């Protein structure tokens, strides 16, 4: 299932593309891809297959715990994931 847009708030569901774009702004493309891949592996999920905001929470929480610029990006994205969940009334388990 792919999450959808919350039209009442003009908010699209966060996606892996958003994660990679944010990480890239902080650390560059190669490091962003490597950090995301590593976080997904350590979280037990497959990068490229996460289709809901809830699925992003595990790897993002792991990235946040590691510190550095990746943690800054992950913190911001987790706010977005939680905001989306609250506005769509979809529980997030982070």
C-alpha distance (Angstrom), angle and dihedral (degrees) to the residues before:
residue distance angle dihedral
X1 . . .
X2 3.78 . .
X3 3.78 118.3 .
X4 3.78 116.8 -120.3
X5 3.77 141.2 -144.9
X6 3.79 120.4 -77.3
X7 3.78 96.3 -136.7
X8 3.81 94.7 -171.9
X9 3.81 88.8 64.0
X10 3.81 100.5 27.2
X11 3.79 89.0 -121.9
X12 3.78 123.9 145.0
X13 3.76 119.8 -154.6
X14 3.79 113.2 -97.9
X15 3.79 112.1 -106.7
X16 3.78 140.4 -171.6
X17 3.80 87.5 -100.2
X18 3.81 88.1 59.0
X19 3.80 90.4 49.2
X20 3.78 92.8 51.5
X21 3.81 92.4 44.8
X22 3.80 91.7 51.8
X23 3.79 94.0 45.4
X24 3.80 90.1 47.3
X25 3.80 91.1 55.6
X26 3.80 89.3 55.3
X27 3.81 104.1 37.9
X28 3.81 109.7 7.9
X29 3.78 130.7 -100.8
X30 3.78 102.5 -74.9
X31 3.80 94.9 46.2
X32 3.81 91.2 43.2
X33 3.80 92.5 53.9
X34 3.80 92.0 46.0
X35 3.81 93.4 47.6
X36 3.81 92.4 48.9
X37 3.80 93.1 46.1
X38 3.81 90.9 49.7
X39 3.82 92.9 47.5
X40 3.80 91.0 50.0
X41 3.81 92.9 49.0
X42 3.81 91.9 47.7
X43 3.82 89.5 48.2
X44 3.79 92.2 50.7
X45 3.80 96.7 -115.2
X46 3.79 132.3 113.2
X47 3.79 117.0 -111.7
X48 3.77 110.6 -125.3
X49 3.79 94.3 31.3
X50 3.81 101.2 76.0
X51 3.78 107.2 112.1
X52 3.80 103.8 165.2
X53 3.80 133.9 57.3
X54 3.81 89.7 -120.5
X55 3.80 90.3 58.4
X56 3.81 90.5 55.8
X57 3.81 93.2 56.7
X58 3.81 98.1 78.8
X59 3.81 98.0 53.1
X60 3.82 91.7 39.1
X61 3.80 91.7 51.7
X62 3.79 89.1 50.6
X63 3.82 92.0 49.8
X64 3.80 90.1 48.8
X65 3.80 90.7 55.0
X66 3.81 92.8 54.3
X67 3.79 95.9 64.8
X68 3.77 128.7 -144.0
X69 3.77 128.1 84.6
X70 3.79 91.2 -41.3
X71 3.82 88.1 61.5
X72 3.79 91.0 53.3
X73 3.80 91.1 52.9
X74 3.81 91.8 44.1
X75 3.82 92.2 50.6
X76 3.78 91.1 52.7
X77 3.78 92.4 47.0
X78 3.80 92.1 48.3
X79 3.82 88.7 56.0
X80 3.78 88.1 53.0
X81 3.83 92.4 47.6
X82 3.81 92.0 49.9
X83 3.80 92.7 44.8
X84 3.78 90.6 51.6
X85 3.81 90.4 48.1
X86 3.79 93.1 50.2
X87 3.77 94.1 46.6
X88 3.79 93.0 46.7
X89 3.81 92.0 39.0
X90 3.80 89.4 -125.2
X91 3.81 112.1 143.9
X92 3.79 116.6 -122.8
X93 3.79 119.1 -156.6
X94 3.80 102.5 -151.3
